[in-house]
Amino acid sequence: MTGAPRKTRRRPILTVLSVLGILVFGGVALYRFLPPPQTWLMTLRLTQGEGRDYRWRSLDDISPRLVDAVIASEDATFCAHSGFDMKAIEKALRDNARAEKRGSGRIRGGSTISQQTAKNVFLWPGRDWVRKGLEAGYTVLIETAWGKRRIMEVYLNVAEWGPGIYGAEAAARHWYGKSARDLTAREAARLAAILPSPRRYKAASPGPYVRRRASRIQAAMGTVRNDGLNACVTG
């Protein structure tokens, strides 16, 4: 008599867990082959009255210069890690601890391109611990199920590059009036330079900060090519 109620109570929990598992694994499997139609961030911006320019392109139709630029600027160990750069995370924690002591309040991230892709595609914007935990789980899944080339392809297509501008094709059209496949090294470096704050900075006719950052990125792009740091994407 005592066992039956406990069994009954477990059924809704198991059902919920099963549904969540199907949604999580199903979404990862689906987007391994199909473009995500919408992201949480796109939806949020739309509710705020902002437009949406989102044009999916295969990685073959995006300049390899942009691949080199985002690896140089966002994640130099992209091809070497399994989703997480522990050295970058440790450095971010140290820097944030020092910033907190100084009272500057500035938060530095240590996210890889894989983590950013997991967040952009599957999760809501924010820095709470629940979201970070889910981000870690999704990162492991896409590293396993998608592989590096697909992760880069999705990342370049869903990243925000300005108010209402999503993905490399829309960014190239918006900032330079050309296709993403025709970006020069300088243009690619400038697009990568504004990624941390795409709503604050401009890739075309940029100010001193973006010009300096883009120059450093363009120089680092040579290292990315020469040292094969892009081999998992372009090889």
C-alpha positions as CSV (number, residue, x, y, z in Angstrom):
1,M,0.0,0.0,0.0
2,T,2.8,2.4,0.8
3,G,4.7,1.8,-2.5
4,A,1.9,2.7,-4.9
5,P,1.6,6.5,-4.1
6,R,5.4,6.9,-4.4
7,K,5.3,5.3,-7.8
8,T,2.4,7.5,-8.9
9,R,4.3,10.6,-7.8
10,R,7.4,9.6,-9.8
11,R,5.5,9.4,-13.1
12,P,5.0,13.1,-13.7
13,I,8.7,13.7,-12.8
14,L,9.9,11.0,-15.2
15,T,7.5,12.4,-17.9
16,V,8.9,15.9,-17.5
17,L,12.5,14.7,-17.6
18,S,11.7,12.6,-20.7
19,V,10.2,15.6,-22.4
20,L,13.2,17.8,-21.5
21,G,15.6,15.2,-22.7
22,I,13.8,14.9,-26.1
23,L,13.8,18.7,-26.5
24,V,17.5,19.0,-25.6
25,F,18.9,16.1,-27.6
26,G,16.3,16.7,-30.4
27,G,17.3,20.3,-30.8
28,V,21.0,19.5,-30.9
29,A,20.4,16.7,-33.5
30,L,18.1,18.9,-35.6
31,Y,20.5,21.9,-35.7
32,R,23.4,19.6,-36.7
33,F,21.8,19.7,-40.2
34,L,19.3,22.6,-40.3
35,P,19.8,26.3,-39.7
36,P,18.2,27.5,-36.4
37,P,15.2,29.5,-37.5
38,Q,15.4,31.9,-34.5
39,T,17.4,32.4,-31.3
40,W,16.4,33.7,-27.9
41,L,18.3,36.9,-28.5
42,M,16.5,37.5,-31.8
43,T,13.2,37.0,-30.1
44,L,14.1,39.3,-27.3
45,R,15.1,42.1,-29.7
46,L,11.9,41.6,-31.7
47,T,9.8,42.1,-28.5
48,Q,11.7,45.3,-28.0
49,G,10.6,46.6,-31.4
50,E,13.9,45.9,-33.2
51,G,14.0,44.4,-36.7
52,R,15.8,41.2,-37.8
53,D,18.2,40.8,-40.7
54,Y,19.2,37.1,-40.6
55,R,20.6,35.4,-43.7
56,W,22.0,31.9,-43.4
57,R,25.1,31.0,-45.5
58,S,27.0,27.8,-45.5
59,L,30.6,28.0,-44.3
60,D,31.8,27.6,-47.9
61,D,30.0,30.9,-48.7
62,I,31.8,32.8,-45.9
63,S,35.3,34.2,-46.4
64,P,37.9,32.1,-44.6
65,R,39.4,35.5,-43.6
66,L,36.4,35.9,-41.2
67,V,37.1,32.4,-39.7
68,D,40.7,33.4,-39.1
69,A,39.6,36.7,-37.6
70,V,37.2,35.3,-35.1
71,I,39.6,32.6,-34.1
72,A,42.3,35.2,-33.6
73,S,40.0,37.5,-31.6
74,E,37.7,35.2,-29.7
75,D,39.2,31.7,-29.3
76,A,42.8,31.0,-30.4
77,T,42.6,27.4,-29.1
78,F,39.3,26.7,-30.8
79,C,40.7,23.7,-32.8
80,A,42.6,22.3,-29.8
81,H,40.1,22.3,-26.9
82,S,37.0,20.2,-26.4
83,G,34.7,23.1,-25.7
84,F,36.3,24.8,-22.7
85,D,39.6,26.8,-22.4
86,M,40.5,26.2,-18.8
87,K,43.4,28.7,-18.9
88,A,41.1,31.4,-20.2
89,I,38.5,30.6,-17.6
90,E,41.0,30.8,-14.8
91,K,42.4,34.1,-16.1
92,A,38.8,35.5,-16.3
93,L,38.2,34.5,-12.7
94,R,41.4,36.2,-11.5
95,D,40.7,39.3,-13.5
96,N,37.1,39.5,-12.2
97,A,38.2,39.0,-8.6
98,R,40.7,41.9,-9.0
99,A,38.0,44.1,-10.6
100,E,35.6,43.4,-7.8
101,K,38.2,44.4,-5.2
102,R,38.8,47.7,-7.1
103,G,35.1,48.2,-7.4
104,S,35.2,48.6,-11.1
105,G,32.4,46.1,-11.7
106,R,33.8,45.1,-15.1
107,I,33.1,41.4,-15.9
108,R,35.5,39.6,-18.2
109,G,34.4,36.4,-19.9
110,G,36.4,33.3,-20.7
111,S,33.9,31.7,-23.1
112,T,35.1,29.7,-26.1
113,I,33.4,29.9,-29.5
114,S,31.7,26.6,-28.7
115,Q,30.3,28.0,-25.5
116,Q,29.1,31.2,-27.2
117,T,27.4,29.1,-29.9
118,A,25.6,26.9,-27.3
119,K,24.4,30.1,-25.5
120,N,23.4,31.9,-28.7
121,V,21.4,29.0,-30.2
122,F,19.8,27.3,-27.2
123,L,19.7,29.7,-24.3
124,W,18.6,33.1,-23.1
125,P,20.9,36.1,-22.6
126,G,22.3,36.5,-19.0
127,R,25.0,35.5,-16.6
128,D,23.1,33.5,-13.9
129,W,24.4,30.2,-12.8
130,V,21.5,28.1,-14.1
131,R,22.2,29.4,-17.6
132,K,25.9,28.9,-17.3
133,G,25.3,25.3,-16.2
134,L,23.0,24.6,-19.1
135,E,25.6,26.3,-21.4
136,A,28.2,23.9,-20.2
137,G,26.0,20.9,-20.9
138,Y,25.0,22.1,-24.4
139,T,28.7,22.8,-25.1
140,V,29.6,19.2,-24.5
141,L,26.7,18.0,-26.7
142,I,27.5,20.2,-29.7
143,E,31.2,19.4,-29.5
144,T,30.3,15.7,-29.6
145,A,27.5,15.8,-32.1
146,W,28.4,18.7,-34.4
147,G,32.1,18.9,-34.6
148,K,34.2,22.1,-35.0
149,R,33.3,23.0,-38.6
150,R,29.6,22.9,-37.9
151,I,30.1,24.9,-34.6
152,M,32.0,27.6,-36.5
153,E,29.3,27.7,-39.3
154,V,26.5,28.1,-36.8
155,Y,28.4,30.7,-34.7
156,L,29.1,32.9,-37.7
157,N,25.5,32.7,-38.8
158,V,23.8,33.6,-35.5
159,A,26.2,36.0,-33.9
160,E,24.9,39.6,-33.3
161,W,26.8,42.1,-35.4
162,G,24.7,45.2,-34.8
163,P,21.2,46.2,-33.9
164,G,19.0,43.7,-35.7
165,I,22.0,42.3,-37.6
166,Y,22.6,38.5,-37.2
167,G,25.2,36.5,-39.0
168,A,28.1,37.1,-41.3
169,E,26.1,37.6,-44.4
170,A,23.8,40.3,-42.9
171,A,26.8,41.9,-41.3
172,A,28.8,42.1,-44.5
173,R,25.8,43.5,-46.4
174,H,25.0,46.0,-43.6
175,W,28.5,47.3,-42.9
176,Y,30.2,46.9,-46.3
177,G,27.5,46.4,-48.9
178,K,29.0,43.0,-50.1
179,S,28.6,39.3,-49.5
180,A,30.4,37.6,-46.7
181,R,32.3,35.5,-49.1
182,D,34.0,38.7,-50.5
183,L,35.2,40.2,-47.2
184,T,38.8,41.4,-47.2
185,A,41.2,40.6,-44.3
186,R,40.8,44.2,-43.0
187,E,37.0,44.0,-43.1
188,A,37.0,40.6,-41.5
189,A,39.2,41.9,-38.7
190,R,36.9,44.9,-38.1
191,L,33.9,42.6,-37.9
192,A,35.7,40.5,-35.4
193,A,36.8,43.5,-33.5
194,I,33.2,44.6,-32.7
195,L,31.9,41.2,-31.7
196,P,32.2,41.8,-27.9
197,S,30.0,44.9,-28.2
198,P,28.3,44.9,-31.5
199,R,25.6,47.4,-30.5
200,R,28.2,49.9,-29.3
201,Y,30.8,49.9,-32.0
202,K,30.7,50.2,-35.8
203,A,32.7,48.0,-38.3
204,A,32.5,50.6,-41.0
205,S,34.2,54.0,-40.4
206,P,35.2,52.8,-36.9
207,G,36.6,54.8,-34.1
208,P,40.2,54.6,-32.7
209,Y,39.4,51.7,-30.3
210,V,38.0,49.4,-33.1
211,R,40.8,50.4,-35.5
212,R,43.5,49.5,-32.9
213,R,41.8,46.2,-32.0
214,A,41.2,45.3,-35.7
215,S,44.9,46.0,-36.4
216,R,45.9,43.5,-33.7
217,I,43.4,41.0,-34.9
218,Q,44.6,41.3,-38.5
219,A,48.2,40.7,-37.4
220,A,47.1,37.7,-35.4
221,M,45.3,36.2,-38.4
222,G,48.7,35.5,-40.0
223,T,49.6,33.4,-36.9
224,V,46.3,31.6,-37.2
225,R,47.0,30.6,-40.8
226,N,50.7,29.9,-40.4
227,D,50.4,27.8,-37.2
228,G,47.3,25.9,-38.5
229,L,45.1,27.2,-35.7
230,N,42.2,27.1,-38.2
231,A,42.9,23.5,-39.4
232,C,39.8,22.0,-37.9
233,V,37.6,24.4,-39.9
234,T,39.4,24.9,-43.1
235,G,41.4,21.7,-43.4
